Structure formats: C-alpha cells, structure tokens
C-alpha cells in the first residue's frame, strides 16, 4: 500500500491553475490595453516649430521632455486671448490660432502674459483673405551686413525694425527670432483641421466659464529640443559629453553646399602650377535657400525662387549666345543666406585663403582680385521695376543701369530701371559679405523694392506668385533660346504671367551682361525660354517629378518622389540635399556643352566633367559640364578659438531632437479623475483584504478531500 498525499496535489494544482489564469488575463488585458490606447488617442499630422541658436541667443520652440499637454481653445478674436490671460478655468491651454491672428502682439501676449496657462500653440491653416504673413525680422540679417560695420561711420539711413517704411521687410513680425517655452504646431491638411475643430466643438466650445467641470478635448505635442542658451554653450556641452558618450550632440551647425558653374571650362593645371593667375572673371550670383518657423514647410517662391529662376535663365542664355570671350563668367548659387549669409561668407573666406575652387578640381585658385565685377540678384518682388544699388562709387553700376534702360527700350520688355542708388543701406543680398571685407569691391546689386507680404513664411508659395503650370514641354524644346518675335506668349501662359515677366527680366539682364563682356550690343532676336522657366517653377514649387529634372538624369533613372525639394539649408549629412543636387544637375544640362555623336559608353569612359543625361526628349546625350559644389559652412566653426559673440561670421546651429509628434485625446474632468482614483484605492484595499483572508484560510478553502490509500 503506497500512501498518496491527495490534498497537497490538489492544492499545488489549484495555485498553478490560478497563476496560469492570471498570466492569460494579463496578456488579454495588454492586448485590450493597446486597443484602448488607439481609441483614446488620435494622431494629428502637421509641422513643428523647432529650435535654432546663434552665438548669443536661442530662437524657436520646444516642448517639455515628456511632451506638452493643453486643452484646445479656439482663438477667433482678442477676447479669446483675454479669456486665457484672465480667466483660464481649466489650464493649461493649447490655443488654436488662425493665421490672421498670428501676429507679434498676440503671440507674445500668449507667451508673456498667459505663459503659466499655455503649454502649446496650434497654428491653423487658413489663408483665405490673408493680407500679410511674415515671421522674419523687418531687417533680415541686420547684424551681419555691411551696415553693421559702417553704422558708426556713416550718416546713411539704415534699415529700421521700428519703422516699417524704412525696412526691407515691412510686413515682418520678427517671431522667427523669438524664443518660445512651448511648442508651436502647424496643421495644414483639411482632414487634420477637422479633427481638431470637431473635437473642440463637441467638448470645449460651450459653457466655457464652467468647462473645468467636464471632460475636455486636449492635445499632446512632443517636440523636445536638446539645445539651449546659445551656440557657444551648446557646442561646448556637446564636446564635453562626447568625451563621455561618443556621438552625443545637442546641436549641429547649419551647413550645406553652394553650387557654381563657369560659362567656359577652366583649364586643368598640375598641382605644382596651382597658383593664382591673371584670370578675369565676372561673378553673377543669387541665393537659393529659404526658411520658415516650421520644419519642412515653406517654398520661398517669391523671396528666392524668382531670382533663382532668373539667374538659371541668364546662364542658359549666355551659354547659347556667347561662344567665347576673354573673360569668364562664374555663376554662383549661395546656400544658407537666410542665416547671416552662411554660403557667401564661406565663399569669401575660401577666396581669401586660396581654397576656391577645391584642389580636387585641378584648376587654379581664384582670389577676390580676379573678380572684375559682381552682379548680385536680390529679391525681385516686382519684375517690372528693377533698381541698381552699389555701396561705393562704382562706374560699372552706372553702366549696368544704362544698359538695362537701353536694352529695355530696344526690345520693349516693359521694365523700368532708374538711376543707380549709392547707399550702405543695401537690401539683404550676398554681396554684403564681399563689401564687409572691402567696401570698394566692384559689386552691383539688382533688386526691386520690397513687395512680398509673405517673406520667409509658409504662404510664400505658387499662389503668392499667381503661378499656373503651362505644361508645354512636350511641344517646345526648353533647351533652346526663344524667338522674341513670338510676343508675350499669352496663348501659352495667359496675359501678364509670371513666366513671361521672368523671361523678360532674365533676357534683359542676360543681354546687359553680354554687352558688358563683349563691348557690343546683342544683335539677335532670341531671349530666354519661357517654357524652361515654366518647367523650372513647376519643379521647385510643385513636383520634383517633372520634365526638366528628368532631363538632367540618366534615361533609365526611376521617377522621384513628387514633392518639391526643400531648400532650407539644414545640417550636415552624408547625402547631398535634394535641392542642391537638382541645381547641380540643371546647370549641367543648361550650361554644359553637348558632345555630338557620343554614345553612353564613350561618355561614361570620359568620366567627369563629362556626364550622360537624358536631355530633352529623353534619348540620352553627353555633355561637358563645368558645374561643381563648394562648402557652405560658416568659418566660425573652423576655428576652435572663435569668439561667438563677435558677429564676425554666422554662428547659427540647429537643435537635435528625438521625435516630433502630436495627438488629441479627451482629458477627464476633475470629478472623473477623483472618482477614478477613489475607485482604484477602494479596489486596491479590497484586493489586499481578500488576499489576506484567502491566504489565512487556504488550508480550508483548498482542502477538497482526505488522505486515501490504494489497495
């Protein structure tokens, strides 16, 4: 007879069963919890304001480390701001602000007066009836231009941030240069706006005086920025952490690439002969970058795409109209000019140190002495009224103005060009970096008076230009010059189109440069190509999957993502920025010399500067190109002992961040929270009591039989 301990077996089985049942319950609860989370939170897509720093200040926005949560409150008038400032029954709030009320006065009031009661801000996309919207300063780059050096030495009227009539951006609010302790989230999509407004109307919009007594719709924005205080402190902090934790960064210098091309190929020279020579160069330049408060949003249509398109068209015109000359033309597209002229400052620095072009080009270096004339294109807000500026007595300024007037009269472009303006109060252009080094540098600026009410903002887009894509490239070869006798091409683009205004301005400037170089008038009836300009605007404002871009790559290259390329300078990356790469390739197509009867294999065997590209029609062609890139990184970051408070060079950096998200949810009322907490405490107490009682009576509760024997 073998005795068996039956009750002990049953007791062990019971506890094992309870443990397994409890584990399965936890798994099921976890799965249900994930589904519950999906029901609790609704993601919202949009763009985030982020933090940038210079040598002395910090600008932009940041959330708390774990995210910022606020109750949605729609701002329809200043009375709604008063409500948050004075009453705020259920703080913190996340005001929903339409663009018309996104003014300096209102936003700084929310920051300064309602700061303890505001944890986030939502900018709602609604451009209907909007007359102006610019977060840039009234005096862009005011601390890095020529006037910052000469303000103690001249009586010239300088740009004023206090008087709109004496500024280069009269509609600027300066919010781009302010620091906000809460995140600002921009919502553009119609469906995303409906999410927010429906949630607000359903839960928050009624009985606002007593809204703290009920559940409210709230938003959580995660956009924590690692950097703080200033570039100097952030860089030193990053360096100190790097010694402990490699690859730890809190901010990165703004950095990109300038793109340049010469009208005629420059001869290669051996390394031992790489010294400065008597080469004579005319430099024609503009900027290509833009900026806004929000990450990845902002096309810069009027502020930089127009002069960008004009210069590309001018280069294309001269490459076809001028087969040879004893002077070369250097076309330069500066990057990072929105942030104290990063690209042009670095270019001047490279000229002074003999570092341009780089040694890899195997050509002679260029110095500032080689540049006989610089023609810099500023903002061209009004393409029918061009002004010529110069900072010191400059005979070439008078010559350029005379040529603009004479050629305009000859061809009837309908463009006014007055007498040159001698002033140190220059518009915000790249030439200021050259003139800071030498005020007598032969720089002539072509620009128009400010007229862009959306400068450096999310609304400086194709609508601001009244641009409509003509899409005529299948019928008209955009790589050829256009017959001016065809008239205003109103059959293609409509009367007074932006395409024709750019064509007229670029033809006028191109013909003026032609006569400056050759000493004789341009005798043909061909000008820049309006279809090329139409395609250029389409590519940079609407879709990168466009005929012009496809003509610059190999015929079998897959189509690219259709979004237009971002032209914000950003930070260092191993990949070339899309806008920079496309600019490089477009110059190769339009300025490169076509090699006749060359096959793909022959062209590939020649290597650079020969490139095989699809060309117009897509069949493929070989071109000898002259374009290249140079570094657009402020010289301040090349000197470990640089004084970041000196304003000598640009010192802008961008903060690092881990994630940027936003989601809405229903925040429970205080009564609901109290009830939930109370129920939780009661359940916890009851659970402890039950566990204690069950444990103390386990021998009775689980004794389901007596000891038995098996015969």
VOFILUM-670227 format. One record per residue (C-alpha): x, y, z; residue in three letters. Coordinates in steps of 0.25 Angstrom, whole numbers, padded with zeros to 4 digits, always signed. Example, Ala and Ser with C-alpha at 12.3 -4.5 7.8 and 13.67 -1.06 7.14 Angstrom:
BEGIN
+0049-0018+0031ala;+0055-0004+0029ser;
***
This chain:
BEGIN
+0000+0000+0000unk;+0006+0013-0004unk;+0000+0025+0002unk;-0003+0037-0007unk;-0004+0052-0002unk;-0016+0056-0010unk;-0020+0069-0003unk;-0005+0074-0005unk;-0006+0071-0020unk;-0019+0078-0022unk;-0014+0090-0014unk;-0002+0091-0023unk;-0011+0089-0036unk;-0020+0100-0031unk;-0009+0110-0029unk;-0003+0106-0043unk;-0016+0108-0049unk;-0018+0122-0043unk;-0004+0126-0048unk;-0007+0122-0062unk;-0021+0128-0062unk;-0015+0141-0057unk;-0004+0141-0067unk;-0014+0139-0078unk;-0023+0150-0073unk;-0011+0160-0073unk;-0008+0156-0087unk;-0022+0159-0091unk;-0022+0172-0083unk;-0010+0176-0090unk;-0016+0174-0104unk;-0028+0181-0100unk;-0020+0192-0094unk;-0013+0194-0107unk;-0027+0195-0114unk;-0032+0204-0103unk;-0020+0213-0105unk;-0023+0214-0120unk;-0037+0218-0116unk;-0032+0228-0106unk;-0022+0236-0115unk;-0024+0241-0129unk;-0011+0245-0136unk;-0010+0259-0143unk;-0001+0261-0155unk;+0006+0275-0157unk;+0019+0282-0156unk;+0026+0286-0143unk;+0034+0299-0139unk;+0048+0295-0135unk;+0060+0302-0128unk;+0071+0309-0135unk;+0083+0316-0128unk;+0093+0327-0131unk;+0105+0332-0123unk;+0097+0339-0113unk;+0082+0335-0114unk;+0073+0324-0115unk;+0061+0324-0124unk;+0049+0315-0127unk;+0041+0305-0119unk;+0042+0293-0110unk;+0032+0284-0103unk;+0034+0278-0089unk;+0043+0266-0089unk;+0031+0257-0088unk;+0022+0265-0097unk;+0013+0277-0094unk;-0002+0275-0092unk;-0012+0286-0093unk;-0027+0288-0094unk;-0031+0293-0108unk;-0037+0307-0109unk;-0040+0313-0122unk;-0036+0328-0124unk;-0046+0336-0132unk;-0043+0349-0126unk;-0034+0357-0116unk;-0045+0354-0106unk;-0042+0339-0106unk;-0028+0343-0103unk;-0033+0351-0091unk;-0040+0339-0086unk;-0028+0331-0086unk;-0020+0342-0079unk;-0030+0346-0069unk;-0040+0334-0066unk;-0033+0321-0071unk;-0043+0312-0063unk;-0036+0299-0068unk;-0021+0301-0070unk;-0012+0298-0077unk;-0018+0302-0091unk;-0013+0300-0105unk;-0019+0312-0113unk;-0023+0309-0128unk;-0019+0322-0135unk;-0023+0325-0149unk;-0012+0332-0158unk;-0019+0345-0158unk;-0018+0346-0142unk;-0004+0340-0143unk;+0002+0354-0140unk;+0014+0358-0132unk;+0005+0365-0122unk;-0004+0353-0120unk;+0007+0342-0119unk;+0016+0350-0110unk;+0004+0353-0101unk;+0001+0338-0100unk;+0015+0335-0097unk;+0018+0346-0087unk;+0004+0349-0080unk;-0002+0335-0082unk;+0011+0328-0080unk;+0007+0319-0068unk;-0006+0315-0074unk;-0001+0312-0088unk;+0006+0299-0091unk;+0005+0298-0106unk;+0000+0306-0118unk;-0007+0301-0131unk;-0006+0309-0144unk;-0018+0306-0153unk;-0016+0307-0168unk;-0026+0317-0173unk;-0020+0327-0183unk;-0034+0332-0188unk;-0033+0347-0188unk;-0020+0347-0182unk;-0013+0360-0186unk;+0001+0358-0180unk;+0009+0347-0172unk;+0024+0348-0170unk;+0031+0344-0157unk;+0044+0349-0162unk;+0050+0362-0156unk;+0048+0375-0163unk;+0063+0375-0165unk;+0067+0361-0169unk;+0082+0358-0165unk;+0083+0372-0159unk;+0095+0368-0150unk;+0103+0362-0161unk;+0102+0372-0173unk;+0110+0384-0177unk;+0102+0394-0169unk;+0106+0386-0156unk;+0121+0390-0159unk;+0118+0404-0164unk;+0107+0409-0155unk;+0117+0417-0147unk;+0124+0423-0159unk;+0112+0427-0168unk;+0100+0436-0167unk;+0092+0428-0177unk;+0078+0424-0173unk;+0079+0409-0169unk;+0069+0399-0168unk;+0059+0400-0156unk;+0052+0389-0149unk;+0043+0400-0143unk;+0039+0407-0155unk;+0033+0398-0166unk;+0034+0409-0177unk;+0049+0409-0174unk;+0051+0394-0175unk;+0054+0383-0185unk;+0042+0374-0180unk;+0031+0384-0175unk;+0022+0372-0172unk;+0031+0365-0163unk;+0027+0361-0149unk;+0041+0356-0144unk;+0035+0344-0138unk;+0045+0335-0145unk;+0055+0341-0136unk;+0048+0339-0123unk;+0049+0328-0113unk;+0036+0321-0108unk;+0036+0312-0096unk;+0024+0304-0102unk;+0023+0296-0115unk;+0016+0302-0127unk;+0009+0292-0137unk;+0005+0296-0151unk;-0007+0288-0156unk;-0009+0289-0171unk;-0018+0278-0176unk;-0033+0279-0177unk;-0035+0266-0170unk;-0026+0269-0159unk;-0032+0282-0156unk;-0046+0276-0156unk;-0041+0266-0145unk;-0037+0278-0136unk;-0049+0286-0139unk;-0059+0275-0137unk;-0053+0271-0124unk;-0053+0285-0119unk;-0067+0288-0123unk;-0072+0275-0117unk;-0065+0276-0104unk;-0060+0290-0101unk;-0068+0301-0109unk;-0080+0302-0099unk;-0081+0308-0085unk;-0066+0311-0085unk;-0067+0318-0072unk;-0070+0305-0065unk;-0062+0296-0074unk;-0054+0291-0063unk;-0065+0283-0058unk;-0065+0273-0070unk;-0056+0265-0079unk;-0049+0274-0090unk;-0042+0271-0103unk;-0027+0273-0101unk;-0015+0272-0110unk;-0001+0266-0106unk;+0011+0271-0114unk;+0024+0265-0113unk;+0035+0273-0119unk;+0046+0274-0108unk;+0059+0281-0113unk;+0072+0277-0107unk;+0079+0290-0109unk;+0078+0302-0100unk;+0084+0316-0097unk;+0093+0319-0109unk;+0102+0312-0120unk;+0115+0314-0111unk;+0109+0307-0099unk;+0102+0297-0107unk;+0115+0293-0115unk;+0123+0293-0102unk;+0113+0284-0096unk;+0113+0274-0108unk;+0128+0274-0107unk;+0129+0271-0093unk;+0118+0260-0094unk;+0125+0254-0106unk;+0137+0251-0097unk;+0128+0242-0088unk;+0117+0237-0098unk;+0122+0237-0113unk;+0113+0243-0124unk;+0105+0251-0114unk;+0101+0264-0120unk;+0091+0275-0115unk;+0092+0284-0127unk;+0099+0284-0141unk;+0104+0295-0149unk;+0095+0299-0161unk;+0102+0294-0173unk;+0100+0291-0188unk;+0106+0293-0201unk;+0108+0305-0211unk;+0106+0301-0226unk;+0114+0308-0236unk;+0117+0307-0251unk;+0126+0315-0261unk;+0121+0319-0274unk;+0134+0314-0281unk;+0142+0302-0276unk;+0155+0306-0268unk;+0167+0298-0272unk;+0173+0288-0263unk;+0187+0290-0257unk;+0197+0281-0250unk;+0198+0283-0235unk;+0211+0290-0235unk;+0205+0300-0244unk;+0193+0303-0236unk;+0195+0318-0233unk;+0187+0330-0235unk;+0188+0336-0249unk;+0183+0348-0257unk;+0169+0341-0260unk;+0158+0351-0261unk;+0144+0347-0256unk;+0130+0353-0255unk;+0123+0347-0244unk;+0107+0347-0245unk;+0100+0341-0232unk;+0088+0340-0224unk;+0083+0331-0213unk;+0075+0318-0214unk;+0071+0316-0199unk;+0059+0320-0191unk;+0053+0318-0177unk;+0041+0318-0168unk;+0037+0315-0154unk;+0033+0301-0157unk;+0041+0288-0161unk;+0040+0285-0176unk;+0029+0295-0179unk;+0031+0307-0188unk;+0035+0308-0203unk;+0041+0322-0203unk;+0034+0325-0216unk;+0036+0340-0217unk;+0047+0342-0207unk;+0057+0333-0214unk;+0051+0324-0225unk;+0049+0336-0235unk;+0064+0341-0234unk;+0068+0327-0235unk;+0060+0325-0248unk;+0065+0338-0254unk;+0079+0334-0251unk;+0078+0320-0257unk;+0071+0326-0269unk;+0082+0336-0271unk;+0093+0325-0270unk;+0085+0317-0281unk;+0084+0330-0290unk;+0099+0333-0289unk;+0103+0319-0291unk;+0096+0319-0304unk;+0098+0334-0308unk;+0113+0335-0305unk;+0122+0324-0310unk;+0135+0330-0305unk;+0141+0342-0298unk;+0154+0347-0291unk;+0146+0348-0278unk;+0139+0336-0272unk;+0126+0337-0264unk;+0124+0330-0251unk;+0110+0327-0247unk;+0109+0325-0232unk;+0096+0320-0225unk;+0099+0322-0210unk;+0092+0314-0199unk;+0089+0318-0185unk;+0088+0333-0188unk;+0075+0333-0179unk;+0084+0331-0167unk;+0094+0343-0167unk;+0100+0339-0181unk;+0106+0326-0178unk;+0109+0322-0192unk;+0115+0335-0197unk;+0123+0337-0184unk;+0129+0324-0186unk;+0132+0327-0201unk;+0139+0340-0198unk;+0147+0332-0187unk;+0151+0322-0197unk;+0155+0333-0207unk;+0164+0339-0196unk;+0170+0326-0193unk;+0172+0321-0207unk;+0163+0309-0204unk;+0153+0312-0216unk;+0152+0304-0224unk;+0156+0292-0217unk;+0168+0284-0221unk;+0160+0273-0226unk;+0156+0281-0238unk;+0171+0282-0242unk;+0169+0297-0246unk;+0176+0310-0242unk;+0170+0316-0229unk;+0162+0329-0230unk;+0164+0341-0222unk;+0156+0354-0220unk;+0165+0361-0229unk;+0161+0352-0240unk;+0147+0357-0240unk;+0145+0369-0248unk;+0131+0371-0246unk;+0120+0364-0237unk;+0105+0365-0241unk;+0097+0360-0230unk;+0082+0358-0231unk;+0074+0361-0219unk;+0059+0359-0217unk;+0051+0362-0229unk;+0037+0364-0224unk;+0034+0374-0235unk;+0040+0369-0248unk;+0035+0381-0256unk;+0043+0391-0247unk;+0058+0388-0245unk;+0067+0396-0236unk;+0082+0396-0237unk;+0090+0398-0223unk;+0104+0400-0220unk;+0111+0403-0207unk;+0123+0411-0212unk;+0125+0420-0225unk;+0125+0409-0236unk;+0125+0413-0250unk;+0120+0399-0254unk;+0107+0402-0246unk;+0104+0414-0255unk;+0108+0405-0267unk;+0099+0394-0263unk;+0087+0403-0261unk;+0089+0410-0274unk;+0089+0396-0281unk;+0077+0392-0274unk;+0069+0404-0279unk;+0075+0404-0293unk;+0072+0389-0296unk;+0058+0390-0290unk;+0055+0401-0299unk;+0060+0394-0311unk;+0053+0381-0308unk;+0041+0386-0301unk;+0041+0378-0289unk;+0033+0387-0281unk;+0043+0388-0269unk;+0047+0401-0262unk;+0061+0403-0257unk;+0065+0416-0251unk;+0078+0423-0247unk;+0087+0414-0238unk;+0086+0417-0223unk;+0098+0419-0215unk;+0096+0415-0201unk;+0101+0406-0190unk;+0087+0402-0187unk;+0087+0391-0196unk;+0076+0380-0198unk;+0079+0367-0191unk;+0088+0361-0202unk;+0100+0352-0203unk;+0109+0364-0208unk;+0109+0369-0193unk;+0119+0358-0190unk;+0129+0363-0200unk;+0126+0378-0197unk;+0129+0375-0182unk;+0143+0371-0185unk;+0145+0383-0195unk;+0135+0393-0197unk;+0141+0397-0211unk;+0139+0383-0216unk;+0132+0384-0230unk;+0119+0379-0226unk;+0106+0383-0233unk;+0092+0379-0227unk;+0080+0377-0236unk;+0067+0376-0227unk;+0053+0382-0226unk;+0047+0389-0215unk;+0040+0380-0204unk;+0027+0375-0209unk;+0026+0361-0203unk;+0016+0361-0192unk;+0019+0346-0189unk;+0034+0347-0188unk;+0040+0335-0181unk;+0027+0329-0177unk;+0018+0316-0180unk;+0010+0324-0190unk;+0021+0329-0199unk;+0017+0318-0210unk;+0012+0317-0224unk;-0001+0324-0220unk;+0007+0336-0216unk;+0013+0337-0230unk;-0001+0334-0237unk;+0007+0323-0244unk;-0001+0313-0252unk;+0007+0302-0259unk;+0006+0303-0274unk;+0012+0289-0277unk;+0017+0291-0291unk;+0030+0284-0291unk;+0025+0273-0300unk;+0023+0283-0311unk;+0034+0293-0309unk;+0049+0290-0306unk;+0052+0297-0294unk;+0067+0295-0296unk;+0067+0305-0308unk;+0066+0320-0307unk;+0053+0326-0310unk;+0049+0335-0322unk;+0045+0349-0316unk;+0037+0352-0328unk;+0026+0342-0323unk;+0022+0353-0314unk;+0016+0351-0300unk;+0012+0336-0302unk;-0001+0339-0296unk;-0006+0327-0303unk;+0003+0318-0294unk;+0002+0325-0281unk;-0008+0336-0281unk;-0006+0351-0280unk;+0004+0357-0271unk;+0008+0343-0266unk;+0020+0341-0256unk;+0026+0332-0267unk;+0027+0344-0277unk;+0031+0354-0266unk;+0043+0345-0262unk;+0046+0343-0277unk;+0047+0358-0280unk;+0055+0361-0267unk;+0065+0350-0270unk;+0066+0353-0284unk;+0069+0368-0281unk;+0079+0364-0270unk;+0086+0354-0280unk;+0087+0363-0291unk;+0093+0374-0282unk;+0103+0364-0277unk;+0106+0360-0292unk;+0109+0375-0296unk;+0118+0377-0283unk;+0126+0365-0287unk;+0127+0367-0302unk;+0126+0382-0303unk;+0116+0381-0314unk;+0101+0380-0314unk;+0093+0367-0315unk;+0089+0366-0329unk;+0079+0354-0329unk;+0064+0353-0326unk;+0066+0342-0317unk;+0063+0342-0302unk;+0062+0333-0290unk;+0052+0322-0291unk;+0038+0324-0285unk;+0035+0309-0285unk;+0048+0306-0278unk;+0044+0316-0267unk;+0031+0309-0266unk;+0037+0296-0264unk;+0047+0301-0254unk;+0036+0307-0246unk;+0028+0295-0247unk;+0040+0286-0242unk;+0043+0295-0230unk;+0029+0299-0226unk;+0020+0287-0229unk;+0027+0274-0232unk;+0041+0269-0234unk;+0036+0258-0243unk;+0036+0268-0255unk;+0041+0268-0269unk;+0053+0278-0266unk;+0058+0269-0255unk;+0056+0256-0263unk;+0064+0262-0274unk;+0076+0264-0265unk;+0078+0250-0260unk;+0081+0237-0268unk;+0069+0232-0277unk;+0067+0219-0268unk;+0066+0226-0255unk;+0053+0223-0247unk;+0044+0234-0244unk;+0046+0242-0232unk;+0036+0246-0220unk;+0027+0257-0226unk;+0028+0267-0214unk;+0037+0279-0218unk;+0051+0279-0212unk;+0053+0286-0198unk;+0062+0298-0199unk;+0065+0300-0185unk;+0080+0299-0182unk;+0078+0289-0171unk;+0091+0282-0165unk;+0102+0273-0169unk;+0098+0260-0175unk;+0105+0249-0184unk;+0095+0251-0195unk;+0094+0263-0203unk;+0081+0271-0201unk;+0071+0269-0212unk;+0070+0284-0216unk;+0086+0285-0217unk;+0086+0272-0225unk;+0076+0277-0235unk;+0082+0291-0236unk;+0095+0284-0239unk;+0089+0275-0250unk;+0080+0286-0256unk;+0093+0295-0258unk;+0100+0283-0265unk;+0088+0282-0275unk;+0087+0296-0278unk;+0101+0301-0277unk;+0108+0289-0282unk;+0114+0287-0296unk;+0107+0276-0303unk;+0117+0266-0309unk;+0112+0262-0323unk;+0111+0247-0327unk;+0116+0242-0313unk;+0110+0229-0308unk;+0107+0225-0294unk;+0119+0216-0293unk;+0128+0227-0299unk;+0123+0238-0290unk;+0124+0229-0277unk;+0138+0226-0281unk;+0142+0240-0281unk;+0137+0242-0266unk;+0135+0256-0260unk;+0133+0267-0265unk;+0126+0259-0276unk;+0112+0254-0272unk;+0102+0245-0279unk;+0088+0250-0277unk;+0074+0248-0283unk;+0073+0262-0289unk;+0061+0268-0296unk;+0053+0256-0302unk;+0059+0246-0292unk;+0068+0239-0302unk;+0081+0242-0295unk;+0093+0251-0298unk;+0107+0254-0294unk;+0110+0268-0288unk;+0124+0274-0284unk;+0120+0281-0271unk;+0126+0292-0263unk;+0117+0292-0250unk;+0122+0288-0236unk;+0119+0290-0222unk;+0126+0297-0210unk;+0124+0296-0195unk;+0114+0305-0189unk;+0119+0305-0174unk;+0122+0317-0166unk;+0136+0320-0164unk;+0133+0321-0149unk;+0133+0306-0148unk;+0146+0304-0154unk;+0153+0312-0143unk;+0153+0306-0129unk;+0156+0319-0122unk;+0146+0327-0130unk;+0138+0338-0121unk;+0124+0334-0123unk;+0119+0348-0119unk;+0127+0356-0129unk;+0117+0355-0140unk;+0129+0353-0150unk;+0123+0341-0156unk;+0110+0334-0156unk;+0108+0325-0143unk;+0095+0318-0146unk;+0092+0304-0141unk;+0080+0295-0141unk;+0076+0287-0128unk;+0075+0272-0129unk;+0062+0265-0125unk;+0057+0250-0123unk;+0043+0251-0128unk;+0032+0261-0132unk;+0018+0256-0131unk;+0004+0261-0127unk;-0009+0255-0123unk;-0022+0259-0118unk;-0030+0252-0106unk;-0041+0254-0096unk;-0036+0259-0083unk;-0045+0255-0072unk;-0052+0265-0063unk;-0046+0267-0049unk;-0059+0259-0043unk;-0056+0248-0052unk;-0041+0247-0048unk;-0045+0248-0034unk;-0055+0236-0036unk;-0045+0228-0043unk;-0035+0230-0032unk;-0045+0227-0021unk;-0049+0214-0028unk;-0035+0210-0030unk;-0032+0212-0016unk;-0044+0204-0011unk;-0041+0193-0021unk;-0027+0192-0016unk;-0031+0192-0001unk;-0042+0181-0004unk;-0031+0173-0012unk;-0021+0173+0000unk;-0032+0169+0009unk;-0037+0158+0000unk;-0023+0153-0002unk;-0020+0153+0013unk;-0033+0145+0016unk;-0031+0135+0005unk;-0016+0133+0009unk;-0020+0131+0024unk;-0031+0121+0021unk;-0024+0114+0009unk;-0024+0101+0017unk;-0039+0101+0018unk;-0042+0107+0004unk;-0033+0097-0003unk;-0035+0084+0005unk;-0044+0077-0005unk;-0042+0063+0000unk;-0036+0054+0011unk;-0024+0045+0010unk;-0027+0031+0003unk;-0020+0018+0001unk;-0019+0010-0012unk;-0020-0005-0009unk;
***
